[in-house]
Amino acid sequence: MTRHVLLLGAGKIGSMIAYLLSSAGGWRVAAADRDPHSLAWIDPADAAERLEADVGDRAALAALMAGKDAVISALPYYLNVGVAETARAARVHYFDLTEDVETTRAVRALALGAESAFMPQCGLAPGFVSVAAYDLARKFDSLRDVFMRVGALPIYPTNELKYNLTWSTDGLINEYCNPCEAIHEGRRIDVLPLQGLEHFSMDGVAYEAFNTSGGLGTLCDTLKDRVDNLNYKTVRYPGHRDLVRFLAQGLRLSQRRALFKDVLENAVPITRQDVALVFITVSGMRDGRLTQESFARKIYHAPPGQAQFGGREWSAIQLSTAAGVCAMADMLLGGKLPQRGFVRQEDAALADFLANRFGKIYG
């Protein structure tokens, strides 16, 4: 059976979603964007219909959704509530990639009583990291700590920030500037972004991690009253946090986000040569003993010429983010997830995700 999906946003991540779905079989993709330059990210060789349309026009958006089984939003977070409202009216399953907490709360409210499923935050973090963390947490009789660390990093850092732009600049600034959810000593709290600096190493490489917003998804709700400490931190190379804190707080660019975006996009180049790192540690009681278990993954970019991905070059953040939402859509329309209302990332079983044809990218 062919599933018909409307993909909104055809940039870095949208083009990867279009490629994965159209090349896998069983999906027919219509990709819409108001920017023809963004639509050009989608290769004409992909079996995806390309539509130039203003996705902010509700009437046009409703017409695009007609006859579709699902809509996937790869748009900036501030457009997603309008998409979700239109999806509810059209009785179409809804997926997005947002890291924005308020947007997710609005989508959750819209999902109440809906006849279709609403599954926001389907990327890497939030997204897959919640699936993996909850899978670990379920193995314990009682929980003490759940710590989640995720980063998308250049393989060859050369600038002062030791960073390259790999995804949405709006989303990146949101993570660096918005309050962060956490559970501390059993109490749900907000913590400040860019605080909580720590250092660790993996495979002989030194990293730092610090508080950023949005990465926990719905785990604060899912694990409340069950865990002592729960937090999420973004991973970077050492020194990055101090420079970003100077920009965001010292120069107060957190209050002038359009300028912050302009500075980053004109000073920090993009790269496809990156690695997406996931490191989760859970501790608690199991069989009467205090036990710790960890989950680690590194997903590398696909260099040009690799047959697995059509011979094209794809970044690790494109692969990991697109694989997350494609796997969730594939599982939901395949009957492995709830078919209506709000669906959490942790409603997906890790084994099902990794066995999925798109989730295998994480394997």
Contacts in CASP RR format, 6 or more apart in sequence:
PFRMAT RR
TARGET T0000
AUTHOR 0000-0000-0000
METHOD contacts of the structure
MODEL  1
MTRHVLLLGAGKIGSMIAYLLSSAGGWRVAAADRDPHSLAWIDPADAAER
LEADVGDRAALAALMAGKDAVISALPYYLNVGVAETARAARVHYFDLTED
VETTRAVRALALGAESAFMPQCGLAPGFVSVAAYDLARKFDSLRDVFMRV
GALPIYPTNELKYNLTWSTDGLINEYCNPCEAIHEGRRIDVLPLQGLEHF
SMDGVAYEAFNTSGGLGTLCDTLKDRVDNLNYKTVRYPGHRDLVRFLAQG
LRLSQRRALFKDVLENAVPITRQDVALVFITVSGMRDGRLTQESFARKIY
HAPPGQAQFGGREWSAIQLSTAAGVCAMADMLLGGKLPQRGFVRQEDAAL
ADFLANRFGKIYG
1 26 0 8 1.000
2 26 0 8 1.000
2 27 0 8 1.000
2 28 0 8 1.000
3 26 0 8 1.000
3 27 0 8 1.000
3 28 0 8 1.000
3 69 0 8 1.000
3 70 0 8 1.000
3 333 0 8 1.000
4 27 0 8 1.000
4 28 0 8 1.000
4 30 0 8 1.000
4 67 0 8 1.000
4 68 0 8 1.000
4 69 0 8 1.000
4 70 0 8 1.000
5 21 0 8 1.000
5 27 0 8 1.000
5 28 0 8 1.000
5 29 0 8 1.000
5 30 0 8 1.000
5 68 0 8 1.000
5 69 0 8 1.000
5 70 0 8 1.000
5 71 0 8 1.000
5 72 0 8 1.000
5 329 0 8 1.000
6 30 0 8 1.000
6 32 0 8 1.000
6 64 0 8 1.000
6 65 0 8 1.000
6 68 0 8 1.000
6 70 0 8 1.000
6 71 0 8 1.000
6 72 0 8 1.000
6 92 0 8 1.000
7 14 0 8 1.000
7 17 0 8 1.000
7 18 0 8 1.000
7 21 0 8 1.000
7 29 0 8 1.000
7 30 0 8 1.000
7 31 0 8 1.000
7 32 0 8 1.000
7 48 0 8 1.000
7 71 0 8 1.000
7 72 0 8 1.000
7 74 0 8 1.000
8 31 0 8 1.000
8 32 0 8 1.000
8 33 0 8 1.000
8 55 0 8 1.000
8 71 0 8 1.000
8 72 0 8 1.000
8 73 0 8 1.000
8 74 0 8 1.000
8 75 0 8 1.000
8 79 0 8 1.000
8 83 0 8 1.000
9 31 0 8 1.000
9 32 0 8 1.000
9 33 0 8 1.000
9 38 0 8 1.000
9 55 0 8 1.000
9 73 0 8 1.000
9 74 0 8 1.000
9 75 0 8 1.000
10 18 0 8 1.000
10 31 0 8 1.000
10 32 0 8 1.000
10 33 0 8 1.000
10 35 0 8 1.000
10 38 0 8 1.000
10 39 0 8 1.000
10 41 0 8 1.000
10 42 0 8 1.000
10 50 0 8 1.000
10 74 0 8 1.000
11 33 0 8 1.000
11 38 0 8 1.000
11 41 0 8 1.000
11 74 0 8 1.000
12 41 0 8 1.000
12 166 0 8 1.000
12 167 0 8 1.000
12 168 0 8 1.000
12 270 0 8 1.000
12 315 0 8 1.000
12 317 0 8 1.000
12 318 0 8 1.000
13 74 0 8 1.000
13 97 0 8 1.000
13 167 0 8 1.000
13 168 0 8 1.000
13 317 0 8 1.000
13 318 0 8 1.000
13 321 0 8 1.000
13 322 0 8 1.000
14 31 0 8 1.000
14 41 0 8 1.000
14 42 0 8 1.000
14 74 0 8 1.000
14 322 0 8 1.000
15 41 0 8 1.000
15 42 0 8 1.000
15 43 0 8 1.000
15 318 0 8 1.000
16 314 0 8 1.000
16 318 0 8 1.000
16 319 0 8 1.000
16 321 0 8 1.000
16 322 0 8 1.000
17 29 0 8 1.000
17 72 0 8 1.000
17 74 0 8 1.000
17 322 0 8 1.000
17 325 0 8 1.000
17 326 0 8 1.000
18 29 0 8 1.000
18 31 0 8 1.000
18 42 0 8 1.000
18 46 0 8 1.000
18 48 0 8 1.000
19 42 0 8 1.000
19 43 0 8 1.000
19 46 0 8 1.000
19 48 0 8 1.000
19 309 0 8 1.000
19 310 0 8 1.000
19 312 0 8 1.000
19 314 0 8 1.000
19 322 0 8 1.000
20 322 0 8 1.000
20 323 0 8 1.000
20 326 0 8 1.000
20 358 0 8 1.000
21 27 0 8 1.000
21 29 0 8 1.000
21 48 0 8 1.000
21 326 0 8 1.000
21 329 0 8 1.000
22 28 0 8 1.000
22 29 0 8 1.000
22 46 0 8 1.000
22 47 0 8 1.000
22 48 0 8 1.000
23 46 0 8 1.000
23 47 0 8 1.000
23 310 0 8 1.000
24 326 0 8 1.000
24 357 0 8 1.000
24 358 0 8 1.000
28 47 0 8 1.000
28 49 0 8 1.000
29 46 0 8 1.000
29 47 0 8 1.000
29 48 0 8 1.000
29 49 0 8 1.000
30 48 0 8 1.000
30 49 0 8 1.000
30 51 0 8 1.000
30 64 0 8 1.000
30 68 0 8 1.000
31 39 0 8 1.000
31 42 0 8 1.000
31 48 0 8 1.000
31 49 0 8 1.000
31 50 0 8 1.000
31 51 0 8 1.000
32 51 0 8 1.000
32 52 0 8 1.000
32 53 0 8 1.000
32 55 0 8 1.000
32 64 0 8 1.000
33 39 0 8 1.000
33 51 0 8 1.000
33 52 0 8 1.000
33 53 0 8 1.000
33 55 0 8 1.000
34 52 0 8 1.000
34 53 0 8 1.000
34 54 0 8 1.000
34 55 0 8 1.000
34 56 0 8 1.000
36 52 0 8 1.000
39 50 0 8 1.000
39 51 0 8 1.000
39 52 0 8 1.000
42 48 0 8 1.000
42 50 0 8 1.000
43 312 0 8 1.000
51 64 0 8 1.000
53 60 0 8 1.000
53 61 0 8 1.000
53 64 0 8 1.000
54 60 0 8 1.000
55 61 0 8 1.000
55 64 0 8 1.000
55 75 0 8 1.000
55 79 0 8 1.000
55 83 0 8 1.000
56 79 0 8 1.000
56 82 0 8 1.000
58 82 0 8 1.000
58 85 0 8 1.000
58 86 0 8 1.000
61 82 0 8 1.000
61 83 0 8 1.000
61 86 0 8 1.000
62 86 0 8 1.000
62 89 0 8 1.000
62 90 0 8 1.000
65 71 0 8 1.000
65 86 0 8 1.000
65 87 0 8 1.000
65 90 0 8 1.000
65 92 0 8 1.000
66 90 0 8 1.000
68 90 0 8 1.000
68 92 0 8 1.000
69 92 0 8 1.000
69 93 0 8 1.000
69 333 0 8 1.000
70 92 0 8 1.000
70 93 0 8 1.000
70 94 0 8 1.000
70 95 0 8 1.000
70 329 0 8 1.000
70 332 0 8 1.000
70 333 0 8 1.000
71 83 0 8 1.000
71 87 0 8 1.000
71 92 0 8 1.000
71 93 0 8 1.000
71 94 0 8 1.000
71 95 0 8 1.000
72 95 0 8 1.000
72 96 0 8 1.000
72 325 0 8 1.000
72 329 0 8 1.000
73 79 0 8 1.000
73 80 0 8 1.000
73 83 0 8 1.000
73 84 0 8 1.000
73 94 0 8 1.000
73 95 0 8 1.000
73 96 0 8 1.000
73 97 0 8 1.000
73 98 0 8 1.000
74 96 0 8 1.000
74 97 0 8 1.000
74 325 0 8 1.000
75 83 0 8 1.000
75 96 0 8 1.000
76 168 0 8 1.000
76 170 0 8 1.000
76 171 0 8 1.000
77 96 0 8 1.000
77 98 0 8 1.000
77 99 0 8 1.000
77 100 0 8 1.000
77 103 0 8 1.000
77 170 0 8 1.000
77 171 0 8 1.000
77 174 0 8 1.000
78 100 0 8 1.000
78 103 0 8 1.000
78 170 0 8 1.000
80 96 0 8 1.000
80 98 0 8 1.000
80 100 0 8 1.000
80 103 0 8 1.000
80 107 0 8 1.000
80 120 0 8 1.000
81 103 0 8 1.000
81 106 0 8 1.000
81 107 0 8 1.000
81 110 0 8 1.000
83 94 0 8 1.000
83 96 0 8 1.000
84 94 0 8 1.000
84 96 0 8 1.000
84 106 0 8 1.000
84 107 0 8 1.000
84 110 0 8 1.000
84 118 0 8 1.000
84 120 0 8 1.000
85 110 0 8 1.000
87 93 0 8 1.000
87 94 0 8 1.000
87 116 0 8 1.000
87 118 0 8 1.000
88 94 0 8 1.000
88 110 0 8 1.000
88 111 0 8 1.000
88 114 0 8 1.000
88 116 0 8 1.000
88 118 0 8 1.000
91 114 0 8 1.000
91 115 0 8 1.000
91 116 0 8 1.000
92 116 0 8 1.000
93 116 0 8 1.000
93 117 0 8 1.000
93 118 0 8 1.000
93 119 0 8 1.000
93 329 0 8 1.000
93 332 0 8 1.000
93 333 0 8 1.000
94 107 0 8 1.000
94 116 0 8 1.000
94 117 0 8 1.000
94 118 0 8 1.000
94 119 0 8 1.000
94 120 0 8 1.000
95 119 0 8 1.000
95 120 0 8 1.000
95 122 0 8 1.000
95 325 0 8 1.000
95 328 0 8 1.000
95 329 0 8 1.000
96 103 0 8 1.000
96 107 0 8 1.000
96 120 0 8 1.000
96 121 0 8 1.000
96 122 0 8 1.000
96 325 0 8 1.000
97 121 0 8 1.000
97 122 0 8 1.000
97 123 0 8 1.000
97 321 0 8 1.000
97 325 0 8 1.000
98 104 0 8 1.000
98 107 0 8 1.000
98 120 0 8 1.000
98 121 0 8 1.000
99 121 0 8 1.000
99 125 0 8 1.000
99 126 0 8 1.000
99 171 0 8 1.000
99 174 0 8 1.000
99 175 0 8 1.000
99 213 0 8 1.000
99 214 0 8 1.000
99 215 0 8 1.000
100 171 0 8 1.000
100 174 0 8 1.000
100 178 0 8 1.000
100 214 0 8 1.000
101 178 0 8 1.000
101 181 0 8 1.000
101 213 0 8 1.000
101 214 0 8 1.000
101 217 0 8 1.000
103 120 0 8 1.000
104 120 0 8 1.000
104 121 0 8 1.000
104 126 0 8 1.000
104 217 0 8 1.000
104 218 0 8 1.000
107 118 0 8 1.000
107 120 0 8 1.000
107 342 0 8 1.000
108 118 0 8 1.000
108 120 0 8 1.000
108 342 0 8 1.000
110 118 0 8 1.000
111 117 0 8 1.000
111 118 0 8 1.000
111 341 0 8 1.000
111 342 0 8 1.000
112 341 0 8 1.000
112 342 0 8 1.000
113 340 0 8 1.000
113 341 0 8 1.000
114 340 0 8 1.000
114 341 0 8 1.000
115 340 0 8 1.000
116 339 0 8 1.000
116 340 0 8 1.000
116 341 0 8 1.000
117 332 0 8 1.000
117 337 0 8 1.000
117 338 0 8 1.000
117 339 0 8 1.000
117 340 0 8 1.000
117 341 0 8 1.000
117 343 0 8 1.000
118 341 0 8 1.000
118 342 0 8 1.000
118 343 0 8 1.000
119 328 0 8 1.000
119 332 0 8 1.000
119 337 0 8 1.000
119 342 0 8 1.000
119 343 0 8 1.000
119 344 0 8 1.000
119 345 0 8 1.000
121 127 0 8 1.000
121 130 0 8 1.000
121 217 0 8 1.000
121 218 0 8 1.000
121 345 0 8 1.000
122 324 0 8 1.000
122 325 0 8 1.000
122 328 0 8 1.000
122 329 0 8 1.000
122 345 0 8 1.000
123 320 0 8 1.000
123 321 0 8 1.000
123 324 0 8 1.000
123 325 0 8 1.000
124 150 0 8 1.000
124 152 0 8 1.000
124 276 0 8 1.000
124 278 0 8 1.000
124 317 0 8 1.000
124 320 0 8 1.000
124 321 0 8 1.000
124 324 0 8 1.000
125 148 0 8 1.000
125 150 0 8 1.000
125 151 0 8 1.000
125 215 0 8 1.000
125 232 0 8 1.000
125 278 0 8 1.000
126 214 0 8 1.000
126 215 0 8 1.000
126 216 0 8 1.000
126 217 0 8 1.000
126 345 0 8 1.000
127 215 0 8 1.000
127 217 0 8 1.000
127 324 0 8 1.000
127 345 0 8 1.000
128 278 0 8 1.000
128 320 0 8 1.000
128 323 0 8 1.000
128 324 0 8 1.000
128 345 0 8 1.000
128 353 0 8 1.000
128 362 0 8 1.000
129 148 0 8 1.000
129 150 0 8 1.000
129 215 0 8 1.000
129 232 0 8 1.000
129 278 0 8 1.000
129 280 0 8 1.000
130 216 0 8 1.000
130 217 0 8 1.000
130 218 0 8 1.000
130 219 0 8 1.000
130 344 0 8 1.000
130 345 0 8 1.000
130 346 0 8 1.000
131 345 0 8 1.000
131 346 0 8 1.000
131 348 0 8 1.000
131 349 0 8 1.000
131 350 0 8 1.000
131 353 0 8 1.000
132 278 0 8 1.000
132 280 0 8 1.000
132 295 0 8 1.000
132 297 0 8 1.000
132 350 0 8 1.000
133 146 0 8 1.000
133 148 0 8 1.000
133 219 0 8 1.000
133 280 0 8 1.000
133 282 0 8 1.000
133 295 0 8 1.000
133 346 0 8 1.000
134 219 0 8 1.000
134 222 0 8 1.000
134 223 0 8 1.000
134 345 0 8 1.000
134 346 0 8 1.000
134 350 0 8 1.000
135 295 0 8 1.000
135 349 0 8 1.000
135 350 0 8 1.000
135 351 0 8 1.000
136 146 0 8 1.000
136 280 0 8 1.000
136 282 0 8 1.000
136 293 0 8 1.000
136 294 0 8 1.000
136 295 0 8 1.000
137 143 0 8 1.000
137 146 0 8 1.000
137 223 0 8 1.000
137 226 0 8 1.000
137 227 0 8 1.000
137 282 0 8 1.000
139 282 0 8 1.000
139 286 0 8 1.000
139 293 0 8 1.000
140 282 0 8 1.000
140 284 0 8 1.000
140 285 0 8 1.000
140 286 0 8 1.000
140 291 0 8 1.000
141 284 0 8 1.000
141 285 0 8 1.000
141 286 0 8 1.000
141 287 0 8 1.000
141 288 0 8 1.000
142 226 0 8 1.000
142 284 0 8 1.000
142 285 0 8 1.000
143 223 0 8 1.000
143 226 0 8 1.000
143 227 0 8 1.000
143 228 0 8 1.000
143 282 0 8 1.000
143 283 0 8 1.000
143 284 0 8 1.000
144 227 0 8 1.000
144 228 0 8 1.000
144 229 0 8 1.000
144 283 0 8 1.000
144 284 0 8 1.000
144 285 0 8 1.000
144 290 0 8 1.000
145 227 0 8 1.000
145 228 0 8 1.000
145 229 0 8 1.000
145 230 0 8 1.000
145 281 0 8 1.000
145 282 0 8 1.000
145 283 0 8 1.000
145 284 0 8 1.000
146 219 0 8 1.000
146 223 0 8 1.000
146 227 0 8 1.000
146 229 0 8 1.000
146 230 0 8 1.000
146 231 0 8 1.000
146 280 0 8 1.000
146 281 0 8 1.000
146 282 0 8 1.000
147 229 0 8 1.000
147 230 0 8 1.000
147 231 0 8 1.000
147 233 0 8 1.000
147 280 0 8 1.000
147 281 0 8 1.000
147 282 0 8 1.000
148 215 0 8 1.000
148 216 0 8 1.000
148 231 0 8 1.000
148 232 0 8 1.000
148 233 0 8 1.000
148 279 0 8 1.000
148 280 0 8 1.000
149 200 0 8 1.000
149 209 0 8 1.000
149 232 0 8 1.000
149 233 0 8 1.000
149 234 0 8 1.000
149 235 0 8 1.000
149 277 0 8 1.000
149 278 0 8 1.000
149 279 0 8 1.000
149 280 0 8 1.000
150 215 0 8 1.000
150 232 0 8 1.000
150 234 0 8 1.000
150 235 0 8 1.000
150 276 0 8 1.000
150 277 0 8 1.000
150 278 0 8 1.000
150 279 0 8 1.000
151 234 0 8 1.000
151 235 0 8 1.000
151 236 0 8 1.000
151 276 0 8 1.000
151 277 0 8 1.000
151 278 0 8 1.000
152 166 0 8 1.000
152 167 0 8 1.000
152 274 0 8 1.000
152 275 0 8 1.000
152 276 0 8 1.000
152 277 0 8 1.000
152 315 0 8 1.000
152 316 0 8 1.000
152 317 0 8 1.000
152 320 0 8 1.000
153 163 0 8 1.000
153 235 0 8 1.000
153 236 0 8 1.000
153 237 0 8 1.000
153 274 0 8 1.000
153 275 0 8 1.000
153 276 0 8 1.000
153 277 0 8 1.000
154 162 0 8 1.000
154 163 0 8 1.000
154 164 0 8 1.000
154 166 0 8 1.000
154 271 0 8 1.000
154 273 0 8 1.000
154 274 0 8 1.000
155 273 0 8 1.000
155 274 0 8 1.000
155 275 0 8 1.000
155 300 0 8 1.000
155 301 0 8 1.000
156 271 0 8 1.000
156 273 0 8 1.000
157 163 0 8 1.000
157 164 0 8 1.000
157 237 0 8 1.000
159 268 0 8 1.000
159 269 0 8 1.000
160 243 0 8 1.000
161 240 0 8 1.000
161 243 0 8 1.000
161 244 0 8 1.000
161 268 0 8 1.000
162 236 0 8 1.000
162 237 0 8 1.000
162 238 0 8 1.000
162 239 0 8 1.000
162 240 0 8 1.000
163 236 0 8 1.000
163 237 0 8 1.000
163 240 0 8 1.000
163 268 0 8 1.000
164 268 0 8 1.000
164 269 0 8 1.000
164 270 0 8 1.000
164 271 0 8 1.000
164 274 0 8 1.000
165 172 0 8 1.000
165 264 0 8 1.000
165 265 0 8 1.000
165 268 0 8 1.000
165 269 0 8 1.000
165 270 0 8 1.000
165 271 0 8 1.000
166 270 0 8 1.000
166 271 0 8 1.000
166 272 0 8 1.000
166 274 0 8 1.000
166 315 0 8 1.000
166 316 0 8 1.000
166 317 0 8 1.000
166 318 0 8 1.000
167 317 0 8 1.000
167 318 0 8 1.000
167 321 0 8 1.000
169 261 0 8 1.000
169 264 0 8 1.000
169 265 0 8 1.000
170 257 0 8 1.000
170 261 0 8 1.000
172 264 0 8 1.000
173 254 0 8 1.000
173 257 0 8 1.000
173 260 0 8 1.000
173 261 0 8 1.000
173 264 0 8 1.000
174 213 0 8 1.000
175 193 0 8 1.000
175 212 0 8 1.000
175 213 0 8 1.000
175 214 0 8 1.000
175 215 0 8 1.000
175 234 0 8 1.000
176 193 0 8 1.000
176 194 0 8 1.000
176 212 0 8 1.000
176 213 0 8 1.000
176 244 0 8 1.000
176 248 0 8 1.000
176 254 0 8 1.000
177 193 0 8 1.000
177 213 0 8 1.000
177 248 0 8 1.000
177 254 0 8 1.000
177 257 0 8 1.000
177 260 0 8 1.000
178 193 0 8 1.000
178 213 0 8 1.000
178 214 0 8 1.000
179 190 0 8 1.000
179 191 0 8 1.000
179 192 0 8 1.000
179 193 0 8 1.000
179 213 0 8 1.000
180 190 0 8 1.000
180 191 0 8 1.000
180 192 0 8 1.000
180 193 0 8 1.000
180 211 0 8 1.000
180 212 0 8 1.000
180 213 0 8 1.000
180 214 0 8 1.000
180 231 0 8 1.000
180 232 0 8 1.000
181 188 0 8 1.000
181 189 0 8 1.000
181 190 0 8 1.000
181 191 0 8 1.000
181 213 0 8 1.000
181 214 0 8 1.000
181 216 0 8 1.000
181 217 0 8 1.000
181 220 0 8 1.000
181 232 0 8 1.000
182 188 0 8 1.000
182 189 0 8 1.000
182 190 0 8 1.000
182 191 0 8 1.000
182 211 0 8 1.000
182 216 0 8 1.000
182 220 0 8 1.000
182 229 0 8 1.000
182 230 0 8 1.000
182 231 0 8 1.000
182 232 0 8 1.000
183 189 0 8 1.000
183 220 0 8 1.000
183 223 0 8 1.000
183 224 0 8 1.000
183 227 0 8 1.000
183 228 0 8 1.000
183 229 0 8 1.000
183 230 0 8 1.000
183 231 0 8 1.000
184 191 0 8 1.000
184 229 0 8 1.000
184 231 0 8 1.000
185 228 0 8 1.000
185 229 0 8 1.000
186 225 0 8 1.000
186 227 0 8 1.000
186 228 0 8 1.000
186 229 0 8 1.000
188 220 0 8 1.000
188 224 0 8 1.000
191 211 0 8 1.000
191 231 0 8 1.000
192 211 0 8 1.000
193 210 0 8 1.000
193 211 0 8 1.000
193 212 0 8 1.000
193 213 0 8 1.000
193 248 0 8 1.000
194 210 0 8 1.000
194 211 0 8 1.000
194 212 0 8 1.000
194 241 0 8 1.000
194 244 0 8 1.000
194 245 0 8 1.000
194 248 0 8 1.000
194 249 0 8 1.000
195 210 0 8 1.000
195 211 0 8 1.000
196 210 0 8 1.000
196 211 0 8 1.000
196 233 0 8 1.000
197 208 0 8 1.000
197 209 0 8 1.000
197 210 0 8 1.000
197 241 0 8 1.000
198 208 0 8 1.000
198 209 0 8 1.000
198 210 0 8 1.000
198 233 0 8 1.000
199 206 0 8 1.000
199 207 0 8 1.000
199 208 0 8 1.000
199 209 0 8 1.000
199 238 0 8 1.000
200 206 0 8 1.000
200 207 0 8 1.000
200 209 0 8 1.000
200 279 0 8 1.000
201 207 0 8 1.000
202 277 0 8 1.000
202 279 0 8 1.000
202 296 0 8 1.000
202 298 0 8 1.000
203 298 0 8 1.000
206 237 0 8 1.000
206 238 0 8 1.000
207 235 0 8 1.000
207 236 0 8 1.000
207 237 0 8 1.000
207 238 0 8 1.000
207 277 0 8 1.000
208 235 0 8 1.000
208 236 0 8 1.000
208 237 0 8 1.000
208 238 0 8 1.000
208 239 0 8 1.000
208 240 0 8 1.000
208 241 0 8 1.000
209 233 0 8 1.000
209 234 0 8 1.000
209 235 0 8 1.000
209 236 0 8 1.000
210 233 0 8 1.000
210 234 0 8 1.000
210 236 0 8 1.000
210 241 0 8 1.000
211 231 0 8 1.000
211 232 0 8 1.000
211 233 0 8 1.000
211 234 0 8 1.000
212 232 0 8 1.000
212 233 0 8 1.000
212 234 0 8 1.000
214 232 0 8 1.000
215 232 0 8 1.000
216 230 0 8 1.000
216 231 0 8 1.000
216 232 0 8 1.000
217 345 0 8 1.000
218 344 0 8 1.000
218 345 0 8 1.000
218 346 0 8 1.000
219 230 0 8 1.000
219 346 0 8 1.000
220 230 0 8 1.000
222 344 0 8 1.000
222 346 0 8 1.000
223 230 0 8 1.000
235 277 0 8 1.000
235 279 0 8 1.000
247 253 0 8 1.000
247 260 0 8 1.000
247 263 0 8 1.000
248 254 0 8 1.000
248 260 0 8 1.000
253 259 0 8 1.000
253 260 0 8 1.000
253 263 0 8 1.000
254 260 0 8 1.000
271 315 0 8 1.000
272 301 0 8 1.000
272 313 0 8 1.000
272 314 0 8 1.000
272 315 0 8 1.000
272 318 0 8 1.000
273 301 0 8 1.000
273 315 0 8 1.000
274 300 0 8 1.000
274 301 0 8 1.000
274 315 0 8 1.000
274 316 0 8 1.000
274 317 0 8 1.000
275 298 0 8 1.000
275 299 0 8 1.000
275 300 0 8 1.000
275 301 0 8 1.000
275 316 0 8 1.000
276 297 0 8 1.000
276 298 0 8 1.000
276 299 0 8 1.000
276 316 0 8 1.000
276 317 0 8 1.000
276 319 0 8 1.000
276 320 0 8 1.000
277 297 0 8 1.000
277 298 0 8 1.000
278 295 0 8 1.000
278 296 0 8 1.000
278 297 0 8 1.000
278 298 0 8 1.000
278 299 0 8 1.000
279 294 0 8 1.000
279 295 0 8 1.000
279 296 0 8 1.000
280 294 0 8 1.000
280 295 0 8 1.000
280 296 0 8 1.000
281 292 0 8 1.000
281 293 0 8 1.000
281 294 0 8 1.000
282 292 0 8 1.000
282 293 0 8 1.000
282 294 0 8 1.000
283 290 0 8 1.000
283 291 0 8 1.000
283 292 0 8 1.000
283 293 0 8 1.000
284 290 0 8 1.000
284 291 0 8 1.000
284 292 0 8 1.000
285 291 0 8 1.000
297 362 0 8 1.000
297 363 0 8 1.000
299 316 0 8 1.000
299 319 0 8 1.000
299 320 0 8 1.000
299 361 0 8 1.000
299 362 0 8 1.000
300 316 0 8 1.000
301 313 0 8 1.000
301 314 0 8 1.000
301 315 0 8 1.000
301 316 0 8 1.000
301 319 0 8 1.000
302 308 0 8 1.000
302 309 0 8 1.000
302 311 0 8 1.000
302 312 0 8 1.000
302 313 0 8 1.000
302 314 0 8 1.000
302 319 0 8 1.000
303 313 0 8 1.000
304 311 0 8 1.000
304 312 0 8 1.000
304 313 0 8 1.000
305 311 0 8 1.000
305 312 0 8 1.000
305 313 0 8 1.000
309 319 0 8 1.000
319 361 0 8 1.000
320 361 0 8 1.000
320 362 0 8 1.000
322 358 0 8 1.000
323 358 0 8 1.000
323 359 0 8 1.000
323 361 0 8 1.000
323 362 0 8 1.000
324 353 0 8 1.000
324 358 0 8 1.000
324 359 0 8 1.000
324 362 0 8 1.000
326 358 0 8 1.000
326 359 0 8 1.000
327 348 0 8 1.000
327 353 0 8 1.000
327 356 0 8 1.000
327 357 0 8 1.000
327 358 0 8 1.000
327 359 0 8 1.000
328 337 0 8 1.000
328 345 0 8 1.000
328 348 0 8 1.000
330 356 0 8 1.000
330 357 0 8 1.000
330 358 0 8 1.000
331 337 0 8 1.000
331 348 0 8 1.000
331 352 0 8 1.000
331 353 0 8 1.000
331 356 0 8 1.000
332 338 0 8 1.000
332 339 0 8 1.000
332 343 0 8 1.000
336 348 0 8 1.000
336 349 0 8 1.000
336 352 0 8 1.000
337 343 0 8 1.000
337 347 0 8 1.000
337 348 0 8 1.000
338 347 0 8 1.000
353 359 0 8 1.000
353 362 0 8 1.000
354 360 0 8 1.000
354 362 0 8 1.000
354 363 0 8 1.000
END
